[in-house]
C-alpha cells in the first residue's frame, strides 16, 4: 500500500470537519474496485433463503467486517467470493466473473480461511500444508520454498516447518491456516470468524498478525471488538439481507443500530471516544 493510501485510510474526516461522502469518493478515486456483488441471492439446498438481493463493492486495501447474528448469511456471503458457493446474481473479483470456467483463477486471487482450521490443514507437516497451494500452481521448488518461508515468517511461525499442525494450539493452527493462503499471494483475503475459540492472548496475537497483512480483507465476525481492531468499514446482515453499510466509526456512534444487532453500545461509545482522542492527539 502506498504512503498516500495509508494516510487516507488512517485519517478520520469527521475530526477535520470533512463530509464523509466527499472523503470516500476521493479515496475510491485513488483505488481500484476489487469486489463487485450485484443482486446476489442464494437458497440452501432445502430451499431455505440464505441471501437476498445483496449489493456490495469493495475497494483495494479496504478491510471490511461482515457483521450480524447467527444465521444472517455472513459465511454464506463470504463463500461466494471464491466460488465455493454460487447463487443467482453477479459476483466479480478483480474484473473476473465468478463462474465455473474461472474458478481456478478466482481461487488464486481470493484466499479463503475457514472458521475451523482443521478444515484447511490435512498434510503431515506445517511446511506441506503451506506449500500445497503454490505446488498446485505449478511453481518450481525454489519459489515454493520462498513463499512458504515468507508466509510462515509473516505469521510468526518460523521454525514450525517440520511440526504437525494437528499437535499445535488452536491459535497456532489458525495462523498456519492463514499462512496457507498467504503463500498463494492472493490479492483478497476472506476470513471466516478468525478469532473464534481463542483465549485473550491468542486473540490479540492473531489480530496483530492480521493487521500486518496489506491485502484487501473481508472478515466475517460476530465479535465487535475484533471488527473494530481490524476493519474501517462495517456491513451488517440480517435475515440474508444487507441492512447497513457504513464506516466503523459511524456504527460505533449509532446506539439504536448497535442494540438492534445485540452489541454493547456503551463499549462501542467508549471505543469511539478513545479513537477520536487518539487521532486528535496524533494530528
Secondary structure as UniProt FT lines:
FT   HELIX           3..10
FT   TURN            13..17
FT   HELIX           20..29
FT   STRAND          33..43
FT   TURN            45..46
FT   STRAND          49..59
FT   TURN            60..61
FT   STRAND          63..67
FT   TURN            70..71
FT   HELIX           74..79
FT   TURN            80..83
FT   STRAND          88..93
FT   TURN            94..95
FT   STRAND          96..97
FT   HELIX           100..102
FT   HELIX           103..109
FT   STRAND          110..113
FT   HELIX           117..119
FT   HELIX           126..136
FT   TURN            137..138
FT   HELIX           141..154
FT   TURN            155..156
FT   TURN            158..159
FT   TURN            161..162
FT   HELIX           165..167
FT   HELIX           170..182
FT   TURN            183..185
FT   STRAND          188..192
FT   TURN            194..197
FT   HELIX           200..211
FT   STRAND          216..220
FT   HELIX           224..230
FT   STRAND          233..238
FT   TURN            239..240
FT   STRAND          241..247
FT   HELIX           248..253
FT   HELIX           255..260
FT   TURN            261..262
FT   HELIX           265..282
//
